[in-house]
Structure formats: structure tokens, C-alpha cells
Amino acid sequence: MDLAGKTCLVTGGASGIGEATSRLFAWLGAEVLVVDIDSKNGARLQRSVSGGEVKFKKVDLTRTEALDFTRWADANYDKLDVLVNNASRPIRSSVLDTRLDVWRKMLELNLASPFILSKFAAQKIIKNGVKGKIRNVSSIQAVRPLESSFLYATTKGGLVSLTRSIAVDLGLYGILVVSVLIGGPVYVARRGSRGRLKEVDRRAATLLGRMGRKEEVAKLMAFLALDENTFITGSETVIDGGRLVSRLPDPMEVSSKAPSDLFGQF
């Protein structure tokens, strides 16, 4: 795999799945622009990558800063090849206890920002005449919601529809647009938690008998970003270890409505 010469934009790229994706893109030779609200992790990532180049930009995508960011990016980057709309937040709440202000923030983060950034990326890609890629990170909750996940499941479902519609509009330009539905859950294990992973794996609700790893998702993202990927668009790619078809009960960490810090996407 080779992403040399590519410019990639990854939102939510300072930690978890986004960080793993940013690191792998850079290792494959890409210039990666990471957008995240976490300036501490963003600075650490920028210092520690190997291979290509990573630059970090602090942006709060829940406060309609996406438009200001696109103006900055347009002035500072001549081209863009790949966009990964990964920034999100797995909030647990029932429709009965969801506040309107929180609803609006989730719409900004999970739908408005991907729309704004996808439009920007498409314009940049078309202007430069490249066969670009847009990847929107959704969740298996788009098709199989958990209890008390009203906001997350609703916006992730909307993101799937947004992706399909964008793919229809941009197919004429050769731009490939797909949703990646993640499930499992996926580990974003922190330091000192390695011993707990074996225990969580034993309770996994996947066909593989374990949870996913963020590096596995990153590898899928890398494949979807390659020039060799030439005919996948308007569809949903699922990476969940068979969770959707396993028929197994949800793990305790998920059914208790208090996901562990080990999990990044569920």
C-alpha cells in the first residue's frame, strides 16, 4: 500500500480510531492534516509520527467552526485527495431525556460538519482534477440501534443517507464516497489497561470471539484511500467482526449504558 503524494484530512484524528488512521496514512507516505478538539493529543501525534507528515489543527466541530476551518484549509492547502469524516461522540441518551441543545450539537458534529467538509473536499478535488475519496465513519447502530442511543444512532443513520446522496452527486467526477460502519465495539485501550483486554475479549459479542482493534479499522481506511480502490462508491462497508449477524447479547459494558474507556466505537 502506498499513499505517497496524497494529502489526507482526518477529523477526530488525535485519538482512537482517528489517530490510528492518521498514523497509518502518514506511515504510507501521505501528508495528513488532523482536525480535532484535543490539542494535547494532537500536538503529541504531530511530534511522534513516522513516514509522511502530520499537521494538527484544533477545531471544535460542534460549534460550527467547520466553515472557518475550510477557509483556512483552502488558503493553506493547494490540494486534497482523501477526506475521512471520523469525528464523533457516542452519547447514551433516550429520546425521553434528550435535551434540544445536545440534539443540536450532535447534528452539528455528526451531520453538519461532514456535509460542510465533504462539500469543501469535493470542490478541492474537482478543481485539481484528481480521483478523490470521501469516507464517512458511521456505526452499525445506524441499522441496529442500542437502547438509549437515540442521538448517536439517529445521526449515524443520517450520515449513511448523506453519504449515498453525495456519492450520487459526485460520481460524474469520479469521486468515490462510502460509509464505514464500525461495530464490535473497537478497542481504544489506554496505558495500563492491557490486562483487561483479555477479559473483555472473552465477553465479546462477535463471531470472532473478540472485540475489534483500532488498527484493523485503520487498515480498512487505508485500503479505501488507495488508487487501487477504483469502483467502490455509494455503499456501506461494515467492519464489526460479524456483530450484526452474531445474535449474541450485548456485552455488559454496552448493555449497562456505560461503555468502558476501552471502547471507541459501538
Secondary structure, DSSP 8 states (H G I E B T S, - for coil): ---TT-EEEEETTTSHHHHHHHHHHHHTT-EEEEEES-HHHHHHHHHH--SSEEEEEE--TTTT-HHHHHHHHHHH-S---EEEE-------B-TTS--HHHHHHHHIIIIIHHHHHHHHHHHHHHHHT---EEEEEEEGGGTS--TTBHHHHHHHHHHHHHHHHHHHHHGGGT-EEEEEEE-S-EE---TT-HHHHHHHHHT--STTSS-EEHHHHHHHHHHHHSTT--S--SSEEEESTTHHHH-----HHHHTT---TTEEE-
